[in-house]
């Protein structure tokens, strides 16, 4: 039962508002936010592993139904974390593309309209 109470903090670490916030931040702000979210994802992964260790430690004391429920909970948390990892990769790729576009526009100098849009 102790393992179950610790996992209640896992979903709260990855709040969907953090992802929405990425859309409105500057590229530097987005980069910082992605770093913060990556750290939270690492913490979630650590907590899931800890949860799994406790499930295994208490397996002999739990009924088969309880063990099944705990394993289902663990699988749900893993799936949710994997979704966040995929979202991070998507945002990281789009952020990288934005930076390349800004760099290309600034370096080219052939389009005055593009230069003015950066100011």
MDAnalysis code that builds the backbone (N, CA, C; Angstrom):
import MDAnalysis as mda
import numpy as np

u = mda.Universe.empty(357, n_residues=119, atom_resindex=np.repeat(np.arange(119), 3), trajectory=True)
u.add_TopologyAttr("name", ["N", "CA", "C"] * 119)
u.add_TopologyAttr("resid", np.arange(1, 120))
u.add_TopologyAttr("resname", ["UNK", "UNK", "UNK", "UNK", "UNK", "UNK", "UNK", "UNK", "UNK", "UNK", "UNK", "UNK", "UNK", "UNK", "UNK", "UNK", "UNK", "UNK", "UNK", "UNK", "UNK", "UNK", "UNK", "UNK", "UNK", "UNK", "UNK", "UNK", "UNK", "UNK", "UNK", "UNK", "UNK", "UNK", "UNK", "UNK", "UNK", "UNK", "UNK", "UNK", "UNK", "UNK", "UNK", "UNK", "UNK", "UNK", "UNK", "UNK", "UNK", "UNK", "UNK", "UNK", "UNK", "UNK", "UNK", "UNK", "UNK", "UNK", "UNK", "UNK", "UNK", "UNK", "UNK", "UNK", "UNK", "UNK", "UNK", "UNK", "UNK", "UNK", "UNK", "UNK", "UNK", "UNK", "UNK", "UNK", "UNK", "UNK", "UNK", "UNK", "UNK", "UNK", "UNK", "UNK", "UNK", "UNK", "UNK", "UNK", "UNK", "UNK", "UNK", "UNK", "UNK", "UNK", "UNK", "UNK", "UNK", "UNK", "UNK", "UNK", "UNK", "UNK", "UNK", "UNK", "UNK", "UNK", "UNK", "UNK", "UNK", "UNK", "UNK", "UNK", "UNK", "UNK", "UNK", "UNK", "UNK", "UNK", "UNK"])
u.atoms.positions = np.array([
    [0.819, -1.187, 0.000],
    [0.000, 0.000, 0.000],
    [0.866, 1.254, 0.000],
    [2.022, 1.165, 0.587],
    [2.927, 2.314, 0.639],
    [3.320, 2.765, -0.774],
    [3.533, 1.824, -1.675],
    [3.925, 2.160, -3.038],
    [2.840, 2.948, -3.747],
    [1.600, 2.604, -3.493],
    [0.504, 3.272, -4.175],
    [0.430, 4.759, -3.816],
    [0.657, 5.090, -2.563],
    [0.571, 6.490, -2.146],
    [1.699, 7.330, -2.743],
    [2.827, 6.755, -2.976],
    [3.945, 7.510, -3.555],
    [3.707, 7.866, -5.007],
    [2.951, 7.039, -5.712],
    [2.755, 7.294, -7.138],
    [1.742, 8.376, -7.413],
    [1.015, 8.810, -6.419],
    [0.028, 9.857, -6.660],
    [0.686, 11.150, -7.129],
    [1.969, 11.325, -6.857],
    [2.665, 12.535, -7.283],
    [3.195, 12.439, -8.709],
    [3.224, 11.254, -9.296],
    [3.789, 11.100, -10.636],
    [3.015, 11.896, -11.671],
    [1.688, 11.745, -11.793],
    [0.989, 12.526, -12.815],
    [1.054, 14.033, -12.564],
    [1.066, 14.458, -11.316],
    [1.072, 15.886, -11.044],
    [2.375, 16.551, -11.472],
    [3.452, 15.796, -11.564],
    [4.722, 16.378, -11.998],
    [4.672, 16.773, -13.473],
    [3.837, 16.101, -14.247],
    [3.749, 16.357, -15.676],
    [2.398, 16.989, -15.988],
    [2.231, 18.219, -15.612],
    [0.983, 18.945, -15.799],
    [0.861, 19.393, -17.256],
    [-0.303, 19.194, -17.853],
    [-0.498, 19.564, -19.258],
    [-0.359, 21.066, -19.495],
    [-0.549, 21.883, -18.460],
    [-0.378, 23.336, -18.624],
    [1.055, 23.677, -19.010],
    [2.016, 22.853, -18.592],
    [3.409, 23.101, -18.969],
    [3.589, 22.988, -20.475],
    [2.857, 22.066, -21.105],
    [2.977, 21.884, -22.549],
    [2.310, 23.021, -23.294],
    [1.179, 23.478, -22.793],
    [0.477, 24.597, -23.419],
    [1.345, 25.847, -23.355],
    [2.039, 26.017, -22.252],
    [2.889, 27.188, -22.056],
    [4.008, 27.260, -23.094],
    [4.447, 26.109, -23.597],
    [5.516, 26.081, -24.594],
    [5.139, 26.868, -25.850],
    [3.864, 26.869, -26.188],
    [3.422, 27.527, -27.416],
    [3.563, 29.040, -27.357],
    [3.528, 29.614, -26.166],
    [3.531, 31.074, -26.066],
    [4.885, 31.657, -25.672],
    [5.828, 30.830, -25.377],
    [7.145, 31.309, -24.963],
    [8.036, 31.595, -26.161],
    [9.030, 32.434, -25.949],
    [10.048, 32.684, -26.968],
    [10.872, 31.410, -27.139],
    [11.643, 31.289, -28.218],
    [12.463, 30.090, -28.392],
    [13.385, 29.800, -27.192],
    [13.977, 30.852, -26.603],
    [14.825, 30.621, -25.430],
    [14.002, 30.140, -24.247],
    [12.815, 30.714, -24.082],
    [11.920, 30.290, -23.015],
    [11.435, 28.873, -23.238],
    [11.168, 28.529, -24.493],
    [10.746, 27.170, -24.819],
    [11.851, 26.177, -24.504],
    [13.071, 26.540, -24.823],
    [14.210, 25.659, -24.548],
    [14.343, 25.406, -23.048],
    [14.231, 26.455, -22.262],
    [14.312, 26.332, -20.799],
    [13.157, 25.477, -20.274],
    [11.946, 25.710, -20.794],
    [10.786, 24.933, -20.362],
    [10.964, 23.457, -20.709],
    [11.512, 23.162, -21.891],
    [11.760, 21.769, -22.276],
    [12.771, 21.117, -21.337],
    [13.782, 21.868, -20.935],
    [14.760, 21.339, -19.976],
    [14.084, 21.003, -18.655],
    [13.219, 21.898, -18.189],
    [12.496, 21.649, -16.939],
    [11.601, 20.418, -17.055],
    [10.883, 20.315, -18.175],
    [10.000, 19.170, -18.375],
    [10.789, 17.868, -18.488],
    [11.952, 17.930, -19.109],
    [12.796, 16.745, -19.220],
    [13.237, 16.286, -17.838],
    [13.591, 17.219, -16.976],
    [13.952, 16.873, -15.596],
    [12.788, 16.233, -14.853],
    [11.593, 16.757, -15.070],
    [10.411, 16.180, -14.426],
    [10.139, 14.772, -14.957],
    [10.366, 14.574, -16.247],
    [10.178, 13.234, -16.821],
    [11.178, 12.246, -16.230],
    [12.402, 12.686, -16.027],
    [13.399, 11.805, -15.393],
    [12.956, 11.422, -13.981],
    [12.426, 12.407, -13.248],
    [11.933, 12.141, -11.900],
    [10.757, 11.169, -11.932],
    [9.873, 11.322, -12.889],
    [8.745, 10.395, -13.028],
    [9.236, 8.981, -13.316],
    [10.223, 8.874, -14.183],
    [10.776, 7.554, -14.500],
    [11.381, 6.922, -13.256],
    [12.076, 7.714, -12.467],
    [12.668, 7.206, -11.227],
    [11.579, 6.724, -10.272],
    [10.497, 7.499, -10.164],
    [9.404, 7.118, -9.279],
    [8.695, 5.846, -9.753],
    [8.545, 5.706, -11.061],
    [7.928, 4.493, -11.596],
    [8.798, 3.277, -11.286],
    [10.118, 3.429, -11.432],
    [11.027, 2.318, -11.103],
    [10.959, 1.975, -9.623],
    [10.884, 2.997, -8.783],
    [10.764, 2.770, -7.350],
    [9.445, 2.050, -7.036],
    [8.383, 2.474, -7.681],
    [7.080, 1.836, -7.526],
    [7.170, 0.361, -7.920],
    [7.831, 0.086, -9.033],
    [7.993, -1.292, -9.505],
    [8.776, -2.130, -8.501],
    [9.849, -1.559, -7.938],
    [10.632, -2.295, -6.931],
    [9.771, -2.643, -5.715],
    [8.942, -1.703, -5.296],
    [8.093, -1.959, -4.138],
    [7.015, -2.993, -4.445],
    [6.509, -2.965, -5.675],
    [5.541, -3.997, -6.077],
    [6.187, -5.372, -5.948],
    [7.403, -5.490, -6.458],
    [8.103, -6.779, -6.419],
    [8.444, -7.194, -4.990],
    [8.819, -6.219, -4.160],
    [9.129, -6.530, -2.762],
    [7.904, -7.030, -2.003],
    [6.747, -6.500, -2.314],
    [5.527, -6.842, -1.586],
    [4.676, -7.885, -2.306],
    [5.168, -8.413, -3.396],
    [4.395, -9.346, -4.216],
    [3.907, -10.561, -3.428],
    [4.743, -11.089, -2.575],
    [4.356, -12.293, -1.812],
    [3.281, -11.974, -0.772],
    [3.184, -10.742, -0.342],
    [2.198, -10.362, 0.672],
    [0.866, -9.918, 0.075],
    [0.843, -9.624, -1.208],
    [-0.377, -9.139, -1.856],
    [-1.158, -10.286, -2.488],
    [-2.455, -10.072, -2.596],
    [-3.290, -11.040, -3.305],
    [-3.032, -10.895, -4.795],
    [-3.360, -11.917, -5.570],
    [-3.164, -11.803, -7.025],
    [-3.915, -10.622, -7.633],
    [-5.112, -10.315, -7.110],
    [-5.882, -9.180, -7.630],
    [-5.169, -7.857, -7.364],
    [-4.624, -7.710, -6.163],
    [-3.909, -6.485, -5.818],
    [-2.655, -6.352, -6.684],
    [-1.940, -7.452, -6.859],
    [-0.742, -7.428, -7.707],
    [-1.097, -7.035, -9.134],
    [-2.205, -7.573, -9.618],
    [-2.645, -7.245, -10.974],
    [-2.983, -5.759, -11.079],
    [-3.699, -5.216, -10.090],
    [-4.057, -3.796, -10.102],
    [-2.819, -2.908, -10.055],
    [-1.858, -3.277, -9.231],
    [-0.633, -2.481, -9.134],
    [0.146, -2.514, -10.448],
    [0.210, -3.680, -11.077],
    [0.910, -3.775, -12.366],
    [0.179, -2.991, -13.444],
    [-1.150, -2.991, -13.414],
    [-1.911, -2.188, -14.376],
    [-1.655, -0.702, -14.158],
    [-1.583, -0.297, -12.902],
    [-1.292, 1.106, -12.581],
    [0.089, 1.485, -13.111],
    [1.046, 0.604, -12.907],
    [2.407, 0.862, -13.399],
    [2.408, 1.000, -14.918],
    [1.699, 0.115, -15.616],
    [1.641, 0.178, -17.072],
    [0.983, 1.472, -17.551],
    [-0.037, 1.915, -16.839],
    [-0.703, 3.178, -17.171],
    [0.268, 4.343, -17.024],
    [1.035, 4.341, -15.947],
    [2.011, 5.425, -15.732],
    [3.090, 5.401, -16.807],
    [3.531, 4.214, -17.205],
    [4.550, 4.098, -18.255],
    [4.014, 4.632, -19.576],
    [2.783, 4.267, -19.909],
    [2.182, 4.761, -21.153],
    [2.058, 6.280, -21.144],
    [1.629, 6.827, -20.018],
    [1.496, 8.282, -19.911],
    [2.855, 8.965, -20.063],
    [3.860, 8.425, -19.413],
    [5.201, 8.998, -19.530],
    [5.699, 8.917, -20.971],
    [5.435, 7.808, -21.640],
    [5.850, 7.669, -23.033],
    [5.178, 8.701, -23.933],
    [3.919, 9.032, -23.637],
    [3.240, 10.079, -24.398],
    [3.944, 11.421, -24.207],
    [4.338, 11.713, -22.971],
    [5.042, 12.966, -22.699],
    [6.416, 12.991, -23.376],
    [7.078, 11.844, -23.427],
    [8.380, 11.771, -24.103],
    [8.199, 12.066, -25.597],
    [7.155, 11.506, -26.195],
    [6.885, 11.765, -27.608],
    [6.571, 13.241, -27.841],
    [5.794, 13.841, -26.936],
    [5.490, 15.268, -27.061],
    [6.760, 16.101, -26.948],
    [7.639, 15.728, -26.022],
    [8.888, 16.473, -25.851],
    [9.714, 16.413, -27.124],
    [9.783, 15.223, -27.732],
    [10.550, 15.080, -28.968],
    [9.968, 15.951, -30.076],
    [8.642, 15.991, -30.153],
    [7.984, 16.815, -31.164],
    [8.305, 18.289, -30.950],
    [8.153, 18.747, -29.720],
    [8.451, 20.156, -29.426],
    [9.932, 20.461, -29.622],
    [10.783, 19.520, -29.254],
    [12.220, 19.748, -29.406],
    [12.580, 19.865, -30.880],
    [11.984, 19.014, -31.712],
    [12.243, 19.092, -33.153],
    [11.724, 20.395, -33.737],
    [10.522, 20.804, -33.341],
    [9.978, 22.055, -33.883],
    [10.787, 23.253, -33.399],
    [11.259, 23.198, -32.162],
    [12.100, 24.277, -31.641],
    [13.409, 24.339, -32.416],
    [13.984, 23.188, -32.704],
    [15.213, 23.141, -33.494],
    [14.995, 23.699, -34.891],
    [13.853, 23.384, -35.490],
    [13.530, 23.902, -36.820],
    [13.343, 25.414, -36.795],
    [12.698, 25.931, -35.739],
    [12.516, 27.377, -35.616],
    [13.862, 28.076, -35.519],
    [14.761, 27.503, -34.742],
    [16.080, 28.127, -34.585],
    [16.849, 28.131, -35.903],
    [16.742, 27.038, -36.671],
    [17.421, 26.962, -37.962],
    [16.840, 28.017, -38.898],
    [15.499, 28.158, -38.919],
    [14.868, 29.157, -39.782],
    [15.315, 30.566, -39.401],
    [15.353, 30.856, -38.109],
    [15.794, 32.182, -37.669],
    [17.241, 32.421, -38.057],
    [18.075, 31.402, -37.904],
    [19.480, 31.522, -38.255],
    [19.629, 31.750, -39.752],
    [18.896, 30.978, -40.551],
    [18.966, 31.118, -42.006],
    [18.514, 32.498, -42.453],
    [17.450, 32.997, -41.870],
    [16.949, 34.325, -42.247],
    [17.954, 35.403, -41.872],
    [18.546, 35.278, -40.718],
    [19.497, 36.282, -40.267],
    [20.791, 36.245, -41.057],
    [21.209, 35.080, -41.473],
    [22.479, 34.933, -42.177],
    [22.358, 35.275, -43.649],
    [21.171, 35.013, -44.239],
    [21.003, 35.215, -45.682],
    [21.089, 36.665, -46.085],
    [20.305, 37.498, -45.462],
    [20.323, 38.923, -45.761],
    [19.765, 39.279, -47.126],
    [19.222, 38.305, -47.869],
    [18.735, 38.600, -49.202],
    [17.297, 39.075, -49.210],
    [16.561, 38.858, -48.150],
    [15.154, 39.247, -48.087],
    [14.967, 40.309, -47.013],
    [14.837, 41.585, -47.400],
    [14.688, 42.644, -46.409],
    [13.439, 42.474, -45.553],
    [12.368, 41.936, -46.126],
    [11.135, 41.723, -45.350],
    [11.383, 40.735, -44.228],
    [12.154, 39.695, -44.506],
    [12.467, 38.700, -43.491],
    [13.322, 39.320, -42.383],
    [14.243, 40.180, -42.775],
    [15.072, 40.839, -41.774],
    [14.241, 41.756, -40.883],
    [13.293, 42.470, -41.476],
    [12.440, 43.356, -40.692],
    [11.537, 42.583, -39.745],
    [11.119, 41.386, -40.135],
    [10.229, 40.611, -39.273],
    [10.952, 40.131, -38.023],
    [12.269, 40.078, -38.058],
    [13.031, 39.640, -36.895],
    [13.200, 40.745, -35.881],
    [13.021, 41.987, -36.292],
    [13.248, 43.121, -35.406],
    [12.087, 43.349, -34.482],
])
